[in-house]
């Protein structure tokens, strides 16, 4: 009898254990996809930032003129008149409000804003060109200040914002260089002071990695949501034909178990931190001393998506390296030219406290003869080639694009 009781109890325990195991199997949740971001790509959010208010003013007008690749004199005059309230909104804003970081959501819905900001930048460059043509020193000074202030605001945004700001600074520099000889020492020193305010934002691009982190994470979330909803048209439209093999791979994941699907997006999302650390380290190192920026190694089936979503800061960094050095060279050119005009001879050497070339981490190169002088960066090889350069003014020495010299 006792044996039967024990046997029955043992069988009962087995059934209980089996039932618990089956319940555990049934209750095990499916693999969870991580939440990368609550921000949405292309979301439009209101803001009282003067940059975004100006953008809305531009976009509320006839958009046909915004897409024109070139302008006749009449079209240019019409565009400048139409865009003048938006330009006034930017230039009339206080320094404090204009230099507030551009809201992160503007990073995610950047395309329309960029179209509008290009229009404002184009209008400012046209004003500068008109002032230079008319030898209007006051107009050149005013336009230069406007371009610098507008560019400083753009430098506090994402990679696309920074890129536009750098383009405007490059266009401004190329236009004023050939006219510097016309100006009096007082104006030259004033221009140098205005340009010197760019030193810190060009060195740090203060909001770049913050904005790009948000944009990259929102991109991973968008791709993950598209995968789970099986909506591929938007992916193909945004990423182009090169995304087709990557999309095919993702579709193939549906036949695999849940962890394999979630692991794909975890691997992609984890590369966000890799890219941020890479750029942050690169910002600390002069371009000429910087090794080629690394990319993650190993088997990376998400690499096409990573290339599209995560590589926007690298070309901007390379462009910044050139603009930063040349902006400092232009500041020095203005100050040295002012001294030359007053003394009727160029300084024999760079004055103390001139600073270090951010491109090389070394002093700028300099040579003078009579009333002419040359200032230059030693370039990527960090060797002094006496200012010799190529058609791009980049190698072997990095120089300004034109202007007085010997």
C-alpha positions in Angstrom: 0.0 0.0 0.0 2.8 2.4 1.0 4.5 1.7 -2.3 1.4 2.5 -4.3 1.0 5.8 -2.4 4.7 6.7 -3.1 4.4 5.8 -6.7 1.2 7.8 -7.1 2.8 10.8 -5.4 5.9 10.5 -7.7 3.6 10.4 -10.8 1.7 13.4 -9.5 4.9 15.3 -9.0 6.0 14.5 -12.5 2.8 15.8 -14.0 3.0 18.9 -11.9 6.6 19.5 -13.1 5.6 18.9 -16.7 2.7 21.2 -16.3 4.9 23.9 -14.9 7.4 23.5 -17.7 4.7 23.6 -20.4 3.2 26.8 -18.8 6.7 28.3 -18.7 7.1 27.6 -22.4 3.7 29.0 -23.3 4.3 32.1 -21.1 7.8 32.9 -22.4 7.4 36.3 -24.2 8.6 36.8 -27.7 12.0 38.5 -28.1 11.6 42.2 -27.5 12.8 44.8 -30.0 14.6 47.6 -28.1 13.2 51.1 -28.2 15.9 53.3 -29.7 14.1 56.6 -29.9 10.7 58.2 -29.4 11.5 60.9 -31.9 10.1 60.5 -35.4 11.9 61.3 -38.6 10.4 64.1 -40.6 8.3 65.2 -37.6 7.4 68.9 -37.7 7.3 70.6 -34.3 6.7 74.3 -33.5 9.5 76.4 -32.1 10.1 80.0 -31.3 13.8 79.7 -32.3 14.5 82.6 -34.7 16.2 80.2 -37.2 13.0 78.1 -37.4 10.7 81.2 -37.5 12.7 82.5 -40.5 12.5 79.1 -42.2 8.7 79.1 -41.9 8.6 82.6 -43.4 10.6 81.5 -46.4 8.6 78.2 -46.9 5.3 80.0 -46.7 6.1 81.8 -50.0 6.3 80.6 -53.6 8.6 77.6 -53.5 9.3 77.6 -57.2 11.9 80.3 -56.7 13.6 78.2 -54.0 14.5 75.4 -56.5 16.1 77.6 -59.1 19.7 76.6 -59.8 20.6 80.1 -61.2 19.1 83.6 -61.2 18.9 86.4 -63.7 19.4 89.9 -62.3 15.7 90.4 -62.2 15.0 87.1 -60.5 17.7 87.8 -58.0 16.2 91.1 -57.1 12.8 89.5 -56.8 14.2 86.8 -54.5 16.1 89.1 -52.3 12.9 91.2 -51.8 10.8 88.2 -51.0 13.3 86.7 -48.6 14.2 90.0 -46.9 11.7 89.6 -44.0 13.2 86.2 -43.1 16.8 87.6 -43.3 15.7 90.5 -41.1 14.2 88.0 -38.6 17.6 86.2 -38.3 19.8 89.3 -38.2 17.4 91.2 -35.9 17.5 88.4 -33.3 19.5 88.8 -30.2 22.8 87.0 -29.9 21.5 85.0 -27.0 18.4 83.7 -28.9 20.2 83.2 -32.2 23.0 81.2 -30.6 20.6 78.9 -28.6 21.1 75.4 -29.9 18.9 74.6 -32.9 16.2 72.2 -31.5 16.9 68.5 -32.0 13.6 68.0 -33.9 14.9 70.3 -36.6 17.7 67.7 -37.2 15.1 65.1 -38.0 13.0 67.3 -40.3 15.9 69.1 -41.8 15.2 69.1 -45.5 12.7 72.0 -45.7 14.6 74.0 -43.2 17.8 73.6 -45.1 16.1 74.8 -48.3 15.0 77.9 -46.5 18.3 78.5 -44.8 20.1 78.1 -48.1 17.9 80.9 -49.4 18.8 83.2 -46.5 22.5 82.4 -47.0 22.3 83.0 -50.7 20.6 86.4 -50.0 23.4 87.4 -47.6 26.1 86.4 -50.1 24.3 88.5 -52.8 24.3 91.5 -50.4 28.0 91.0 -49.9 28.7 90.8 -53.7 26.7 94.0 -54.3 28.5 95.8 -51.6 31.9 94.7 -52.9 31.0 95.7 -56.5 29.9 99.2 -55.3 33.0 99.6 -53.0 30.5 100.0 -50.1 32.7 99.4 -47.1 29.8 99.8 -44.7 27.8 97.2 -46.7 30.7 94.8 -46.8 31.0 95.1 -43.0 27.3 94.6 -42.4 27.1 91.7 -44.8 30.1 90.0 -43.2 28.7 90.3 -39.7 25.4 88.9 -40.9 27.1 85.9 -42.6 29.2 85.2 -39.5 26.2 85.4 -37.2 24.1 83.2 -39.4 26.9 80.7 -39.8 27.5 80.6 -36.0 23.9 79.6 -35.6 24.2 76.8 -38.1 27.4 75.5 -36.5 25.2 74.8 -33.4 23.2 72.2 -35.2 23.5 68.8 -36.9 25.8 67.7 -39.6 23.7 69.1 -42.4 23.4 72.4 -40.6 27.1 72.6 -39.9 27.8 71.8 -43.6 25.7 74.7 -44.7 27.4 77.0 -42.2 30.9 76.0 -43.5 29.8 76.6 -47.1 28.7 80.1 -46.3 32.0 80.9 -44.6 33.9 79.5 -47.5 31.9 81.6 -50.0 32.3 84.7 -47.9 36.1 84.2 -47.6 36.6 83.6 -51.3 34.7 86.8 -52.1 36.4 89.2 -49.7 40.0 87.9 -50.2 40.5 89.6 -53.6 39.1 92.9 -52.2 41.2 93.1 -49.0 43.7 95.5 -50.5 41.0 98.1 -51.0 40.2 98.4 -47.3 41.6 100.7 -44.7 43.3 99.3 -41.6 40.4 100.1 -39.3 38.0 98.0 -41.5 40.5 95.2 -41.7 40.9 95.0 -38.0 37.1 95.1 -37.5 36.7 92.3 -40.0 39.3 90.2 -38.2 37.5 90.7 -34.9 34.2 89.6 -36.4 35.8 86.5 -37.9 37.7 85.7 -34.7 34.3 85.0 -33.0 34.2 81.8 -35.1 37.2 80.2 -33.5 35.3 78.4 -30.7 32.3 77.1 -32.6 34.5 75.9 -35.4 36.8 74.1 -33.0 34.0 72.4 -31.1 30.9 72.3 -33.3 29.1 72.3 -29.9 25.9 70.4 -30.7 27.1 68.2 -33.5 27.4 64.8 -31.7 24.3 65.5 -29.6 22.1 66.1 -32.7 23.6 63.3 -34.7 23.1 60.8 -31.8 19.4 61.7 -31.8 19.2 61.5 -35.5 21.0 58.1 -35.7 18.9 56.5 -33.0 15.7 57.8 -34.6 16.9 56.3 -37.9 17.5 52.9 -36.3 14.0 53.1 -34.7 12.4 54.1 -38.0 14.1 51.2 -39.8 13.1 48.7 -37.1 9.5 50.0 -37.2 9.5 49.7 -41.0 10.7 46.1 -40.7 8.1 45.1 -38.2 5.3 46.7 -40.3 6.8 45.3 -43.5 6.8 48.8 -45.1 9.7 49.0 -47.5 8.7 51.7 -49.9 9.8 54.4 -47.6 13.2 52.7 -47.0 13.9 52.4 -50.7 12.9 56.0 -51.3 15.1 57.3 -48.5 18.1 55.1 -49.0 18.1 54.5 -52.8 18.9 51.5 -54.9 22.0 50.5 -52.8 19.6 49.6 -50.0 17.9 46.8 -52.0 20.4 44.0 -50.9 20.1 45.1 -47.3 16.3 45.1 -47.5 16.4 41.6 -49.0 18.5 40.5 -46.1 16.1 41.9 -43.6 13.2 40.2 -45.4 15.0 36.9 -45.1 15.3 37.4 -41.3 11.5 36.7 -41.0 12.2 33.0 -41.5 14.6 33.0 -38.5 13.9 32.9 -34.8 13.0 36.0 -32.9 16.4 36.6 -31.2 18.1 36.7 -34.6 15.8 39.4 -35.8 16.2 41.5 -32.7 20.0 41.0 -32.7 20.2 42.6 -36.2 18.9 45.9 -34.8 20.9 45.7 -31.6 24.1 45.3 -33.7 23.1 48.3 -35.8 22.1 50.4 -32.8 25.3 49.6 -30.9 27.3 51.2 -33.7 25.9 54.6 -32.8 28.2 54.9 -29.8 31.2 53.6 -31.9 30.6 56.5 -34.4 30.1 59.1 -31.7 33.4 58.1 -29.9 35.2 58.1 -33.2 34.2 61.6 -34.0 34.7 63.0 -30.5 38.3 61.6 -30.5 38.9 63.1 -34.0 37.8 66.5 -32.9 40.6 66.5 -30.3 43.3 65.8 -32.9 44.6 68.1 -35.7 43.7 66.9 -39.1 47.3 66.4 -40.2 48.0 64.1 -37.2 44.8 62.2 -37.4 44.8 58.6 -38.6 42.2 57.3 -41.0 38.9 57.1 -39.1 38.1 53.5 -38.3 34.9 51.5 -39.1 33.7 48.6 -37.0 35.2 45.2 -37.9 33.6 41.7 -38.1 30.5 40.4 -39.8 28.1 43.3 -40.1 25.0 42.4 -42.2 23.7 45.9 -41.3 26.7 47.7 -42.8 24.8 49.3 -45.7 22.3 50.9 -43.3 25.2 51.9 -40.9 27.0 53.6 -43.9 23.8 55.6 -44.8 22.7 56.5 -41.2 26.0 56.9 -39.3 28.6 58.5 -41.7 27.3 62.0 -42.0 29.7 63.6 -39.6 32.9 62.4 -41.3 32.8 64.5 -44.5 31.6 67.5 -42.4 34.7 67.0 -40.2 37.0 67.0 -43.2 35.4 70.1 -44.5 35.6 71.8 -41.1 39.3 71.1 -40.9 40.0 73.2 -44.0 37.5 76.0 -43.2 38.8 76.3 -39.6 42.4 76.7 -40.7 41.6 79.1 -43.5 39.4 81.2 -41.3 42.3 81.7 -38.9 44.6 82.5 -41.8 42.1 85.1 -43.0 42.0 86.7 -39.6 45.8 86.9 -39.6 45.8 88.2 -43.2 43.5 91.1 -42.2 45.6 92.0 -39.2 49.0 91.7 -41.0 47.6 93.7 -44.0 46.5 96.5 -41.6 50.0 96.7 -40.1 51.6 96.6 -43.6 49.4 99.5 -44.8 50.3 101.6 -41.7 54.1 100.8 -41.7 54.5 100.6 -45.5 56.2 97.2 -45.0 55.1 93.8 -44.0 56.0 92.5 -40.5 59.2 90.5 -40.6 57.7 87.7 -38.5 54.3 86.7 -37.1 53.5 88.7 -33.9 53.6 86.9 -30.5 50.3 85.2 -29.6 49.4 84.5 -33.2 48.3 81.0 -32.2 48.6 77.5 -33.6 47.3 76.3 -36.9 44.4 73.9 -36.0 45.0 71.8 -39.1 48.6 70.8 -38.1 48.9 71.6 -34.5 52.0 73.6 -35.5 52.7 77.4 -36.0 51.5 78.8 -39.3 54.2 79.3 -42.0 55.1 82.9 -42.8 57.4 84.7 -45.2 57.6 88.5 -46.0 59.4 90.6 -48.5 58.8 94.4 -48.7 55.1 95.1 -48.6 54.1 91.6 -49.5 53.8 88.6 -47.3 52.5 85.0 -47.3 50.8 83.0 -44.6 50.0 79.4 -44.9 49.5 76.1 -43.1 52.2 73.4 -43.4 49.6 71.0 -44.7 49.1 67.3 -44.2 52.8 66.4 -44.4 53.5 69.0 -41.7 56.6 70.2 -43.6 57.3 73.8 -44.5 57.2 74.0 -48.3 57.3 77.8 -48.4 53.6 78.1 -49.2 53.8 76.1 -52.4 50.4 74.6 -53.1 48.2 73.1 -55.9 45.2 74.2 -57.8 43.0 73.3 -54.8 45.3 75.3 -52.5 45.6 72.2 -50.3 48.9 70.5 -51.0 51.7 70.4 -50.1 50.9 73.5 -48.1 47.3 74.6 -47.3 46.7 78.2 -48.2 44.1 80.8 -48.7 42.5 80.6 -52.1 43.8 84.0 -53.4 44.9 87.4 -52.4 48.2 89.3 -52.1 51.4 87.3 -51.8 54.6 86.7 -53.6 
